[in-house]
Amino acid sequence: MKRCLVLLSGGLDSATCLAIAVNRGFKPYTLSFDYGQRHRIELEKARLLSERYNAEHLVFPLSLSVIGGSALTDFNIDVPDTPLERIGKEGIPVTYVPARNTIFLSIAAGYCEVKGIEDIFIGVNALDYSGYPDCRPEFIETMEKAITLGTGFFDRGKSFHIHTPLIDLKKSEIIKIGMDLGVDYSLTNSCYNPDSEGNPCGRCDSCKLRLKGFMEAGFKDPLKYPEGIEL
């Protein structure tokens, strides 16, 4: 069975990406990052998902909070409550973590070089998203070439393939695929600003896009949201 590495945040998209990789016949390894994010509940969800799919799971410690510049790594910056209709339409939001996917994919390349894995799955999406520059197809194409040229794979006649099965899908379409593949979305958490028990806030961009996706897909989100949350 061919092996792959799935970048697993513990959110809805990466969980679906993991299920797609398994459905395509890959034996998955999973990589998560403890990068100083305020939504650390996602690491526990990534662990549970990895167990569910019998995947060897590595959590890589990486303190992006040293750099800051994002509401996800700097607790002095508030996570915004942006109206749904304006999400992704007002430039790069403050929840963007500078160069996050560039850093993650570079580390993934090193891990894969050691393991001899050529296929990397990442759940980036360029439709129902907040406008992050490192989710663009052009970035992924360029990064695929860069990590191939920058590792020993190139010298051995190998090349990386970065799979982005969700990149041109609406959130509702992603959820429908996940439901068809049996993804247990109760094992995920998409919130940028969860409470002390890990429950989602329902007000951040990620929560709103997730709730909209479930509504449009015709399913109920299994997570517990605060009372009175409306899109």
C-alpha positions as CSV (number, residue, x, y, z in Angstrom):
1,M,0.0,0.0,0.0
2,K,1.4,3.4,-1.0
3,R,2.0,5.7,1.9
4,C,1.1,9.4,2.2
5,L,1.5,12.2,4.8
6,V,-1.7,14.2,5.7
7,L,-1.2,17.6,7.3
8,L,-3.9,17.2,10.0
9,S,-5.0,20.2,11.9
10,G,-8.0,18.5,13.5
11,G,-10.4,20.7,11.7
12,L,-13.2,19.8,9.3
13,D,-11.2,20.2,6.1
14,S,-8.1,18.2,7.2
15,A,-10.3,15.4,8.6
16,T,-12.1,15.2,5.2
17,C,-8.7,15.2,3.5
18,L,-7.6,12.3,5.6
19,A,-10.7,10.3,4.7
20,I,-10.1,11.0,1.0
21,A,-6.5,9.8,1.2
22,V,-7.6,6.6,2.8
23,N,-10.4,6.2,0.3
24,R,-7.8,6.6,-2.5
25,G,-5.9,3.6,-1.1
26,F,-3.1,5.3,0.8
27,K,-1.7,4.3,4.1
28,P,-1.8,7.6,6.0
29,Y,0.8,9.1,8.3
30,T,-0.4,12.4,10.0
31,L,1.5,15.5,11.0
32,S,0.2,18.2,13.3
33,F,1.8,21.4,14.5
34,D,1.9,22.7,18.1
35,Y,2.7,26.3,17.0
36,G,1.4,28.3,19.9
37,Q,-2.1,28.5,18.5
38,R,-4.9,29.7,20.8
39,H,-7.2,26.9,19.5
40,R,-5.1,24.0,20.9
41,I,-8.1,21.8,21.2
42,E,-7.4,21.0,17.5
43,L,-4.4,19.0,18.5
44,E,-6.5,16.6,20.7
45,K,-8.9,16.3,17.8
46,A,-6.0,15.4,15.4
47,R,-4.9,12.7,17.8
48,L,-8.4,11.2,17.9
49,L,-8.7,11.3,14.1
50,S,-5.3,9.7,13.7
51,E,-6.4,6.9,16.0
52,R,-9.7,6.5,14.1
53,Y,-7.7,6.0,10.9
54,N,-4.9,4.0,12.4
55,A,-2.4,6.6,11.3
56,E,1.0,7.2,12.9
57,H,0.7,10.7,14.3
58,L,3.5,13.2,14.9
59,V,3.0,16.5,16.7
60,F,5.8,18.9,15.7
61,P,6.5,21.7,18.3
62,L,7.0,25.0,16.6
63,S,6.6,28.4,18.3
64,L,5.1,30.7,15.7
65,S,3.9,32.9,18.6
66,V,7.5,34.2,18.7
67,I,6.8,35.9,15.3
68,G,3.2,36.8,16.2
69,G,1.3,39.0,13.8
70,S,-1.8,36.8,13.9
71,A,-4.9,36.6,16.2
72,L,-4.3,32.9,16.3
73,T,-0.8,33.2,17.9
74,D,-0.9,36.6,19.6
75,F,-3.4,36.8,22.5
76,N,-3.3,40.6,22.4
77,I,-5.0,40.5,19.0
78,D,-8.8,39.7,19.1
79,V,-10.3,37.1,16.8
80,P,-12.7,39.1,14.7
81,D,-16.5,38.6,14.4
82,T,-16.9,39.3,10.7
83,P,-20.3,39.3,9.1
84,L,-20.6,36.2,7.0
85,E,-21.2,38.1,3.7
86,R,-17.9,39.9,4.2
87,I,-15.7,37.0,5.0
88,G,-12.9,36.7,2.4
89,K,-13.8,40.0,0.8
90,E,-11.8,42.5,2.9
91,G,-8.2,41.5,2.2
92,I,-6.0,39.2,4.3
93,P,-7.7,38.8,7.7
94,V,-5.9,39.1,11.1
95,T,-6.4,35.3,11.6
96,Y,-3.8,34.7,8.8
97,V,-0.6,33.2,10.3
98,P,2.3,34.6,8.3
99,A,3.8,31.9,6.0
100,R,2.2,29.1,8.0
101,N,1.6,26.7,5.1
102,T,5.0,27.5,3.7
103,I,6.6,26.5,7.0
104,F,4.3,23.4,7.4
105,L,5.0,22.1,4.0
106,S,8.7,22.6,4.3
107,I,8.8,20.6,7.5
108,A,6.5,18.0,6.0
109,A,9.0,17.6,3.1
110,G,11.8,16.9,5.6
111,Y,9.7,14.3,7.4
112,C,8.7,12.7,4.1
113,E,12.3,12.6,2.9
114,V,13.3,10.6,5.9
115,K,10.2,8.3,5.6
116,G,10.5,8.0,1.8
117,I,7.0,9.4,1.3
118,E,6.3,11.3,-2.0
119,D,2.6,12.1,-1.5
120,I,1.4,14.9,0.8
121,F,-2.2,15.8,1.4
122,I,-3.2,19.2,2.6
123,G,-6.8,20.5,3.1
124,V,-6.4,24.0,1.7
125,N,-9.5,25.6,0.1
126,A,-9.7,28.6,-2.2
127,L,-13.5,29.0,-2.2
128,D,-15.2,29.1,1.2
129,Y,-12.3,30.5,3.1
130,S,-11.1,33.7,4.7
131,G,-8.7,34.8,2.0
132,Y,-5.4,33.3,3.1
133,P,-2.6,33.7,0.5
134,D,-1.1,30.3,1.3
135,C,-4.3,28.5,0.1
136,R,-4.0,29.7,-3.5
137,P,-3.4,27.0,-6.2
138,E,-0.4,29.0,-7.5
139,F,1.3,28.7,-4.2
140,I,0.7,25.0,-3.9
141,E,2.1,24.4,-7.5
142,T,5.2,26.5,-6.7
143,M,5.7,24.8,-3.3
144,E,5.5,21.4,-4.9
145,K,8.4,22.2,-7.2
146,A,10.4,24.0,-4.4
147,I,10.3,21.0,-1.9
148,T,11.3,18.6,-4.7
149,L,14.2,20.7,-5.8
150,G,15.3,21.5,-2.2
151,T,15.5,17.9,-1.0
152,G,17.4,14.7,-2.0
153,F,14.4,13.4,-3.8
154,F,15.3,15.4,-6.9
155,D,18.8,13.8,-7.0
156,R,17.2,10.3,-6.6
157,G,14.7,10.9,-9.4
158,K,11.8,11.3,-7.1
159,S,9.3,14.1,-6.8
160,F,6.8,15.3,-4.3
161,H,3.1,15.5,-5.2
162,I,1.0,17.8,-3.0
163,H,-2.6,16.7,-3.1
164,T,-5.3,19.4,-2.6
165,P,-8.6,17.5,-3.1
166,L,-10.6,20.3,-1.5
167,I,-9.1,23.4,-3.1
168,D,-12.0,24.2,-5.5
169,L,-14.9,22.9,-3.4
170,K,-17.5,24.8,-1.4
171,K,-17.7,23.9,2.3
172,S,-21.0,22.2,1.8
173,E,-19.5,20.0,-0.9
174,I,-16.6,19.1,1.4
175,I,-19.0,18.1,4.1
176,K,-21.1,16.0,1.7
177,I,-18.0,14.1,0.6
178,G,-16.9,13.6,4.2
179,M,-20.4,12.3,5.1
180,D,-20.3,9.9,2.2
181,L,-16.9,8.7,3.4
182,G,-18.1,8.3,7.0
183,V,-16.1,11.1,8.6
184,D,-17.1,11.6,12.2
185,Y,-17.2,15.4,12.4
186,S,-17.8,15.3,16.2
187,L,-14.0,14.5,16.3
188,T,-13.1,17.8,14.7
189,N,-13.0,21.4,15.8
190,S,-12.7,24.3,13.4
191,C,-13.1,27.2,15.9
192,Y,-10.3,29.9,16.2
193,N,-11.5,31.0,19.6
194,P,-13.0,28.0,21.6
195,D,-14.0,28.2,25.2
196,S,-12.1,26.6,28.1
197,E,-13.8,23.3,27.4
198,G,-13.0,23.4,23.7
199,N,-16.5,24.2,22.5
200,P,-16.7,26.5,19.4
201,C,-17.5,30.2,19.7
202,G,-19.8,30.3,16.7
203,R,-18.6,33.8,15.9
204,C,-15.2,33.5,14.2
205,D,-14.8,33.2,10.4
206,S,-14.1,29.5,10.6
207,C,-17.2,28.7,12.7
208,K,-19.5,30.7,10.4
209,L,-18.2,29.1,7.3
210,R,-18.5,25.7,8.9
211,L,-22.1,26.3,10.1
212,K,-23.0,27.7,6.6
213,G,-21.5,24.6,5.0
214,F,-23.5,22.2,7.2
215,M,-26.7,24.2,6.6
216,E,-26.2,24.1,2.8
217,A,-25.3,20.5,2.9
218,G,-28.5,19.6,4.8
219,F,-26.8,18.2,7.8
220,K,-26.6,19.2,11.5
221,D,-23.2,20.1,12.9
222,P,-22.5,17.7,15.8
223,L,-20.6,20.3,17.8
224,K,-22.1,22.3,20.6
225,Y,-22.4,26.1,19.9
226,P,-23.5,28.8,22.3
227,E,-27.2,29.5,22.4
228,G,-28.5,32.2,20.1
229,I,-25.8,31.8,17.5
230,E,-27.1,32.8,14.1
231,L,-25.4,33.2,10.7
